[in-house]
Amino acid sequence: MSVNKSRHAARKIRRARVRRKVRGSPERPRLCVFKSARHIYAQVIDDVNMVTLSAASTTGKSYSAGEEGGKVGNAKIIGEMIAQQLLNKGIKSVVFDRNGFLYHGRIKALAEAARGKGLEF
């Protein structure tokens, strides 16, 4: 088994463990984060109605690159963007789903930027 397959399998196990406990509701939706090698994606999901309420990513049209700080800087921008979208919709509290990724680096930067804009986890 190669390193990538075992790393991917370990993330799937962590993801399943987190998802057993984390559920989004209309009052408190789930903020799900995914990161690839180059990009970061965040979407807010209402698991009861199975609807995506909002989404932001570094590949989206509303994202404008140019900030210093590389990937972590981009994660901060996405965290601020998703928080602003939710606050505009009147949603102030979410459940954070790190999607099996460790709470470190880009995931942590996105979460702290969203909290900094006024979103409650």
C-alpha positions as CSV (number, residue, x, y, z in Angstrom):
1,M,0.0,0.0,0.0
2,S,1.5,3.3,-1.0
3,V,1.7,6.4,1.2
4,N,-1.0,8.3,-0.7
5,K,-3.5,5.4,-0.4
6,S,-2.9,5.0,3.3
7,R,-3.1,8.8,3.9
8,H,-6.4,8.9,1.9
9,A,-7.8,5.9,3.8
10,A,-6.9,7.5,7.1
11,R,-8.7,10.7,6.1
12,K,-11.8,8.8,5.1
13,I,-11.8,7.1,8.6
14,R,-11.5,10.5,10.3
15,R,-14.1,12.0,8.1
16,A,-16.6,9.2,8.9
17,R,-15.9,9.6,12.6
18,V,-16.5,13.4,12.5
19,R,-19.6,13.1,10.3
20,R,-21.3,10.7,12.8
21,K,-21.4,13.5,15.3
22,V,-21.7,16.6,13.1
23,R,-25.1,17.4,11.5
24,G,-26.4,20.7,10.1
25,S,-29.8,22.0,10.7
26,P,-31.7,25.0,9.2
27,E,-30.9,27.0,12.4
28,R,-27.3,25.9,12.6
29,P,-26.0,24.6,9.2
30,R,-22.8,22.7,8.7
31,L,-19.7,24.5,7.3
32,C,-17.8,21.9,5.4
33,V,-14.2,22.5,4.2
34,F,-12.2,20.7,1.6
35,K,-8.7,21.4,0.5
36,S,-6.8,20.2,-2.5
37,A,-3.1,20.7,-3.2
38,R,-3.8,24.2,-4.8
39,H,-7.3,25.3,-3.7
40,I,-9.6,25.4,-0.8
41,Y,-13.4,25.1,-0.8
42,A,-16.0,25.9,1.8
43,Q,-19.7,25.3,1.6
44,V,-22.6,25.6,4.1
45,I,-25.0,22.8,4.1
46,D,-28.5,22.2,5.7
47,D,-28.5,18.5,6.2
48,V,-32.2,18.3,7.1
49,N,-33.4,19.8,3.8
50,M,-30.3,18.6,1.9
51,V,-29.6,22.0,0.5
52,T,-26.3,24.0,0.0
53,L,-26.9,27.4,1.4
54,S,-23.7,29.1,0.4
55,A,-20.3,28.3,-1.1
56,A,-17.0,29.9,-1.6
57,S,-13.7,28.7,-3.1
58,T,-10.4,29.9,-4.6
59,T,-11.7,28.7,-8.0
60,G,-15.0,30.8,-7.8
61,K,-15.8,33.9,-9.8
62,S,-16.1,36.2,-6.7
63,Y,-12.6,35.2,-5.5
64,S,-9.8,37.6,-6.4
65,A,-6.3,36.5,-5.9
66,G,-3.4,38.8,-5.2
67,E,-3.1,38.6,-1.4
68,E,0.3,37.8,0.2
69,G,0.5,34.7,2.3
70,G,0.1,32.0,-0.2
71,K,-2.3,29.1,0.5
72,V,-2.9,30.1,4.1
73,G,-3.7,33.7,3.0
74,N,-6.1,32.3,0.5
75,A,-7.8,30.2,3.2
76,K,-8.3,33.4,5.3
77,I,-9.9,35.2,2.4
78,I,-12.3,32.3,1.8
79,G,-13.2,32.1,5.5
80,E,-14.0,35.8,5.4
81,M,-16.0,35.5,2.2
82,I,-18.1,32.6,3.5
83,A,-18.7,34.3,6.8
84,Q,-19.9,37.5,5.0
85,Q,-22.2,35.5,2.8
86,L,-23.8,33.8,5.8
87,L,-24.1,37.0,7.8
88,N,-25.9,38.6,4.9
89,K,-28.4,35.7,4.9
90,G,-28.9,36.1,8.7
91,I,-27.1,33.0,9.7
92,K,-24.7,33.6,12.7
93,S,-24.0,30.2,14.0
94,V,-22.7,27.1,12.2
95,V,-21.3,23.6,13.0
96,F,-17.7,23.2,11.7
97,D,-16.9,20.1,9.6
98,R,-13.2,19.8,8.9
99,N,-14.0,16.8,6.6
100,G,-11.3,14.6,8.1
101,F,-8.5,17.1,7.7
102,L,-6.5,18.0,10.8
103,Y,-7.3,21.3,12.4
104,H,-4.0,22.9,11.3
105,G,-2.7,25.2,8.7
106,R,-5.2,26.2,6.0
107,I,-8.2,24.6,7.8
108,K,-7.4,26.5,11.0
109,A,-6.8,29.8,9.1
110,L,-10.2,29.5,7.4
111,A,-12.0,28.8,10.7
112,E,-10.3,31.6,12.5
113,A,-11.0,34.1,9.7
114,A,-14.7,33.1,9.7
115,R,-14.8,33.5,13.5
116,G,-13.1,36.9,13.2
117,K,-15.9,38.1,10.9
118,G,-18.5,37.2,13.5
119,L,-19.5,33.7,12.7
120,E,-20.0,31.4,15.8
121,F,-18.9,27.8,15.9
